[in-house]
């Protein structure tokens, strides 16, 4: 390692991968705005927060957690311009208040790190 490597790290830091807790809060934040599907959740994160990433493994374990807790519902939908149907997710009406609380945790977390 060279001294320049340290400066390079801070000028161009590697992406931060979301853990399951953050992923759950992020997913709920997105779904409060409308239905979405897995690949779109990953792409939206990278577009809105370029220094953050969400792995497929963490994404789908977070989705399974949310489905197991009946926080979200999944259903198949054919999207225009897409080949195969996508598994769409939306927040369960009973979970609206809890989803708002958890989504706020994501927004608070991200606002502290993007200042």
N, C-alpha and C positions, 0 to 999 in steps of 0.2 A: 504494500500500500504506500501511496505517496501522499504528501500533504495536499496536493491538488484534488485527490480523491475525496477528501473530507469536504472541501468546498463544493465539489461536484454533487455530492450526496445531498447537501442542503439546497443547492440551486435546482436540482432535478431529482427530488426524492422518489423512491420506488412507491408504487401504489400500496395503499393500505387495504387489506382484505377484511370485510365485515365478518364478525363472529355471529353466531346464531342469534344472540340477544339483539344485536343491532339490526340484523337482517329482518327479524320479526317486526321490529318497530318501523323500519323503512318500508317493508311490504304493506303494512297497515296504513302508513302515511300515503302511499301511492294509491292504494285501493279506496281510500276515503274520497279520492278525486274521481274514481271511476274504475270499471273492470279492467283487468290486464291479464297477461299470460307470462310464463316464466322468462322466456327470452327477452320479452319487452321490458320486464323488470330489471334485468341485467343491463340492457342497452340504455335504459333511461338513467340508471345510476351513473354509468360511465359518462353519459352526455351532460348530466347536471352537476356531477361531482367528479371531475376527471382524475382526481387523486385517489379515488376509492374504487374497489372492485368487489364483486360478489361471485363466488365460485358456484358452480352448479350444485355441488354437494351441499353446501351451506344453504343455498336457496331452497332446494327441495326438502331438506330436513326442516327448515323453518316453515315451509308450506304444509308439510305433514303435521308439524306441531299445531299449527293454526287450524287445520282441518280436524285433527283429533280433539281439539278444544271447541269445535264448532264455531270458531270465530269467522271462518270464511267458508264459502261454498264454491265448489268447482263444477264446471259443466263444459261440454264440448261445443265449439262454435266454428263454423267455416267462415274465415275472414276473406274478404275480397282481395285478390292479388296474392294470396297465399295458397300453396299447394294442398296441404292436408289440414284438417280441422285442428284448432288449438284448444288446449285446456285453459279455459278462462276462469278467473277467480274474482269473487266479489265478497264484500263484508256482509256477514249475517246481520239482519236488523237488530237482533238482541245484543249484539256486540258493539253497536255504534259508539256508546259512551266509553267503554273500555278501549276501543280502538283509538278514539280521540286522545285518551290519556297516554297510551303507548306511542302514538305517532308524535305527540308533543315531546316525548323523551328523545326521539330521533332528531327532531328539529332543534331542540336545545343542544344536543350533542354536536350536531353538525355546525351550528352557529358559533359555538365556542372554538371550533377548529378551523373555521374559514375566515376568521377575523384577521 
